Amino acid sequence: MLWLYLYFPALLLNTIERDNGSESPLIVLSRTNGEVCQANLAAREHGIVPSNDLGTASALCHGLNVIDYDEKQEAERLLQLATLIYHVNADIVLYKPNGLLMKVSPMLKLYGSLDHYWQALLPVLKNEQITFHFALSPYPEAARYLAQASADKGFLTKEITESALTTLSVHQLGFTHKQAVQLERMGIRHAKQLFDLPIASLGQRFGKIFSAQLRALTQSHIAQQAFFSPPEYFHQSLELLHEIANSQTLSFPLQRMLREMEKFLFAREAVVPNITLTFRQREHDDDKVITLSAATPESAASRWMPLLQLHLEKLKLDAPVTHIRIDANTLLAKQSPTQDLFAGKRGQLTPGELISLMQAKAGKQAVYSLTLENDHRPERAFRRQNPLQPCAQTLPSHLPPRPSLLHVTPRPLLSRPDTLAGPERISGGWWDKAPIQRDYFVARNKQGQLCWVFRTATGEWFEHGLFC
């Protein structure tokens, strides 16, 4: 059994750099001890290294960008990486916030060799623009600590792994700082010295947990195999390096996030009917929330961007945005559209995409379709329904022609029009206390239009619609 451990020493830093497209000096500061825990290349060129305090780092570089370390945000990014790597390797164990352990041996049957497996995994890691170290070993815990020591090698046998472990210091074996200091006081500075001692006696001095941790370094299994399962929804957060005060400027980081969502949905052959965007504003408790809804579920970023831009045009910010969050909690199976070979060339927008754009521009309530109702009265013979929803009934074939355009309220006529066909009597409404009795005709008005008119029981004439 072979295990691969991937260690990401600057995962949060890499994420901030990628999301903001910045190459300026940047550090991640730990608020627990006030020291630099991650620094990018531009900051290192100024002499800044991890373990520097903020004062030293600021003195070395005056244009320094500082981000507080957020373990939760880093763990979320690790989850995203695991979701991408899951398509290459199925058995993954999360070591939050910056490590992944993968069972490699079962995947070799699929890829044929270790080289082919690595060629499939490496492009995924490079595309994410992250710094990583790795180690491959029959011992999972050994692979973990060798990767954290920047081994970047494969130790394919137990003997080679044990030999590599002996070169590590006691601080690199996962012991607590207190335990490592105690070992150094005993004159034990390297793992080789530790392995030469009987584990039972070390257990008596340091406890059972210490001895169990020492044994785990040369065991071919892990205690709890809680393997990773891909999430059932898409969620991504973005911490802005520089605040954004213009709502239109938000489209640039959001476009990248939508592309990430597209990759997530493509791997699952899924689509989403709506997306929720949350904008955290500086010194404001209330977040700005936008919900994008598509008439037909979509996955492509190119389809969501026009809707997003229409909403951003109407968005009014109370303060600059410091953080963006995108959630897509309803995943639906993607249905491939049936295309007619002889249908010819059509427009680039599907009916659903067109409706989504109209709803984003005019409002969701302003775009609808009609369906028939069981009522003889023309103004009550239909009702509104969601766009693209099929009509539940069909118009009876025995009815005379009906106009394409019906006035909201009948328009009174001053004189009798020139009738061409009719009459058709419509009488009813007694059941809901809105009775009518009308004689309908097809007529031609003074503009030469074919219209639908009726005469009431009292002899008054009204125009009710137009034939188009």
N, C-alpha and C positions, 0 to 999 in steps of 0.2 A: 504494500500500500504506500503510495506517494502522496504527500501533502504539500501544497503551495501556500505560502503566506505572503500577502502583499501589505506593505506598510507604507502609509502616506504621511510623511512627517510634517508637511505643510498644507494639509488639505483645505483648511479654512482660508489660508492665504491665497492658494491657487484659485479657489472659488471666487473670492473677491476680485482678483485680477481678471479672471475670465469674464465675470459678469459686467465689470466696468470698463474693460478694454484699456486698463491703465498700466503703464510701464514706469510710473514715477516711484520713488522710494516709499516703501510700505512695510509696516511692521504690525504684528499682532501681539498685543500686550496682555499678559496675565494679570488680572486684578487681585489674585490671591497673594502673590508675592511681589507684584509691581515690576516684573522682569519681562524682557522680550522673549517670547516663545517661538515666534516664526518671523522671518525676515526675507524679503525677496532679493533678487540679484542686485537691483539698483541700490537698495539699502546696504547690502554687504559691501558694495564697491566704496561706500563711504566709511567702511570700517565697523559697521554695526554687526554684532553677532548675538545669537541667543544667550541669555543670562545677563545682558546689559540692562541697566535700569533705564527708565524713561528719560531721566536727566542726561545721562551719558549719550543715549541715542539722539536726543534733541540737539545736543552740543555738536555731535558729529555731522548731523544733517539738518539744516534749518527748514528745508521744504519737505519735511517728513509727514506722511499720512499715517495716522495711528488708528487701529481698530481694536476694540476690546475682544478678547477671546470669548467665544460663545460655543460651549460644548454641544448644546442642542442643535445649533445650526450646522456644526461640523458633522454631527451624527446623521442629520438629514441628508447631507451631501454623500456620506458613506452609503446610505440606503439607496440613493440614486445610482451610485456606481455599482452596487450589488445588483440592481435591477438590470443594468446594461450587461454586466458580466454574466448574468444568469443564462443568457442565450448562448454562451460559450461553455460554461461550466454549471451544472445543475446543483451540485452539492456545495453550498457556501455556508460558512458560519461567521456571523458578525462579531467582531471584537471592537465595540464602540470605544472611542469615537473615530479611530483612524486605522483600523486593520481588518483584513478579510482573510479567512482561512478556507482553502478549497481542497476537496478530495479529488485528486487528479486521476488516479488509476482507472476508475470506471469510464472516464472520458477518452482514454487512449484507444478503446475499442471503436469509438466513433471516428476519431481523427487518424488513427493508424499508427502514429508515432508521437513522441514527445515534441519533436521539432514542428510537426504540423499543428499540434495543439498550441504551441507557443506563437506560431505565426497567425493563428486565429485570435488569440488573446491580446497580443501586443498592439494591433491597430486600435482596438477599443480603448486601451489605456492612453495611447498617444493622442487620439482624437479629443480626449477630455482635458488635455493640457495640464496634467498633474505630475508632480514629482513623486516617485515611488521607489521603494527598495523591495527586494524579494529574496526568498530562500525556498528551496525545494528539498524535502527530506522525508524519510519514512517515519520520522518522529514529528508530530504536529507542533508540540511545544518547543522543540528544538528549532523547527523552521521559523517559528514566531520570533524567538530571541535572536536568531542569526539574521533574520530580515531587519529587525530593529537595529542591529549592529552594522547594517549596510553591507551584508555579505554579497548579495546580488549574484548568487551561484546556485547550482544544483548539487546537492549532496545525496547521491542516489543510493548509497548503501549505509547500513547502520554504522559500520566501522569509520567511514569517512565523516559521517555526522558527528560521532563521538569525538573524533580527532579535532574537528572544527570547534566544538564546544569548549574544548580545553583552552583555546586561545582567548576566550572571553573573560572579562573581569567579573568579579562577584556583583558589581553594580549592573551588569548587563544580563543577569539571569532572572530578572523579575522579582527579586527579593525586595522587601521594604528597605528604605534608606537606613533605618535603625539596625536591621539585620545585617546589611552589608557593612556598616561601620563596625559592628561587633565581630564580624569575620576578619576584617582588616586588623583589628586589635589583637586577634589571635595569630596574626601573621599570614592569614589566608587571603591573598589578593586575586588569585586567578582560579578559574574553574578546575584546572588540573589538580591543584592542591586540594580542592574541596572533594573531588571525586576519589582521591586516594584515601580519604577517611571513611570509616564505617558509617553507614547511614543511621544505624540504630543509635550510636552514641551522639550523632548530631541531633537526632530527634529528641533525645533526653535533654539536650541543652537548649534547643531552640523551639521545641514543640512538634506535635504531629503534623501540623499544617506545613511547616518548613520541610520536613522529611518527605511528605507527599508531593510537594512542589518539586523537590529534587528528583524524586523517582519519575515524575511525569516527563522530565526532559528526555528520558530514554524509553518512553512507552509509545506504541504505535497506534494508540487510540486516545480520544479525548473523553473526559468524564461525562459531559452532557452534550450530546449531538443535537442541538436545537438548530436544525438547518433552516436557512432563509427561504421564505416564500414571497414572491413578488406581491406588492400591494395591489389592492383592487381598485384603487383610485389614483389620480395624479395630483400631486401637491408639490409646489416649489416656491421657495422664498428667495428674495434678492435684497441684500443689504447694499444700499447705494453708497459709494465712496464719496460722491458729491451730491448735495441735495438738488432736486429738480423742482423749480417753481412754475414752469410752463407745462400745462397739461399735454400739449402736443408733443413735447420732447419725451414724454413717457413712452411713446410708441417705439422708440429705439430699443430700450431694454426689454420691453414686452414682446417685441418681435422674436428675439432670441429665446425667450421663455416659451413662446408658442411653438417654435421649432422643436424645443425639447419635448413638449407635449406631443407633437406630431410623431416623433421617434418612439415615444412611450406607447402611443396608440397603435402605431404601425406594427410593432412587435406583437401586439395582442389582437390584431385585426378587429379593432374596436373603433367606435365613434362616440362622441358626446353631444347631447342636445343643448347643453348650456355650460357656461364657464363663469366663475365668480372671481372678480379681481378686487383686491383689498389694498388700499393705499394708506400707509401710516404717515401722518403729518407731524411735523416738528411741533412739540409742545402742545399737542391737541389729543385729548382723550378719545374723541370720536374719529373713527377711520372713515374714509370715503370708500364706498362699496359700489361696484358696477357689476351687473349680471348681464352677460351676453347670451342671447337665446337665438338658436337657429331654427328655421322652419323645418328643416330636415337635419338630423344629427350629422356632424362633420368631424373630421380629424385633421385636415390639412391647414397649416398655418396661413397659407395664401388665401384660404376661404374665410378665416376668422379675422384677418387684419382689416379688411374694409369695414366690417362691423365695429371693430374696436376703434378705428379712426373716427367713425361717425359719433360714437359715444364720447370720445375724448374731446371732440369739438364742443360738446355741450357741458363738459365737466368743469366746474368751478372749484378751484382749490382754495382752502382757507389759509394754508401755510405750505411751505415747501415739503415735498415728499421725501422721506428718508428710507422707506422700506416698502417693497412690493411683494404681494403674495397672490398666487394663482391657484385655484382649486377647481378640479373637475371630478365630481363625486359620483356621477352617473355614467357608467360605461355600458354601451350597447354593442351587440354584435354587428359588424359591418355587413351590409347587404350589397352585393355587387349589382349595379344597374343592368337591366336587360336592354341591349342596344339592337336596333334594327339595321341589318346590313344594307338595306336599300333606302334608308331614311334620308340619306344625303347629309350635307353639311348643315350644322345647326349652330346656334349661338353658343358662346363660351359659358354662359350662366345657365345652370339648371333652374327649373321653376322654384325649387326650395331656396337656392341661393338668392334669387331675385327677391323673393318674399322676405328673406332675412334682411336684405339691404333696405327694403321699404319699411320694415318694422323698426329698424334702427334709426331711420330718418324721420318717420312720421309718428312712431309710437306703436306699440304692440296692439292697442285697441283699435287703431285706425285701419288695419289691414285684416280682411276677413273674406270668407266666401259665403255663399247662400245655399240653403237647402229648402226643399218644399215642406209645407205644412198641410194638414188635412183641414182646409178651410176654403170655402168658395169665395169669400171676400178677397179681392186682389191685394189689398194692403196688408192682409193677414195670412196670405197664402205662402209665406216664406219666413225664414228666420236666419240670423247670422250664425256662422260656425267657424271653426278654425280653418285657416287656409289649407288647401290641398286635401281636405277631408272629403271623401266621396259623398255624393248626395244619397240620402237614405231612400228616396222615392223618385219615381219618374212621372213626368207629366202625362196624364191620360191622353190617348191618341184621338178620342172623340171630341175633345174640346176645340173650339175655334182658335185661330191664331192669337197669340198673346204678344204684347209689345216688348221690345228689348229694354226700353227705358220707362220706368214707372215714376211719376212725380211723387214727392214725399206727401204732398197734399194735393187733391184735385184742384185744377185752376178753373175758375168760373169763366164762361163764355157769354158774351153780350147778345149773341144771336145764334140761331140754329146753323150748324156747319153743314157742308156738303157731304152727306153720308154716301158711302160706297157699298157697305155690306152691313148686315144686321137686321133686326136687333137680336141681342142675346140677353135674356133676362137673368140677373143674379139677385137672389133674394135669400136672406138668412141673417144670422146673428142674434136671433131671439134668445138663444141659450145663455149668452153672456151680457144681455141688456145693451147691445150695440147693433140694433137691427138696421138693415139696409134693403132697399128695393130699387134697382137700377136697370135700365135698358141700355146695353152697350152697343156701339156702332164703330165700324172702321170708317174714318172720314179723312178729308184733306183740308188742311188749314190754309190761311192766306199766304203763307210762305211756301206752299206747295208740298209740305211734309205730310206723310201718312201718320195719322194720329188715332188714338183710341179715346173715344168720347162716350159719355153716358148722359141719359136723361132721367131725372128723378121723378118720383110719383107726382110731384107738384109742377112738373114741366120745366124745371131749370136744367141748363146744359153745363157740363164740365168737361174739360180735357184731362184725362188721367194718365196718358203715356204717349210715347212715340215709337214707331216702328223704324228700326235702324237696319 
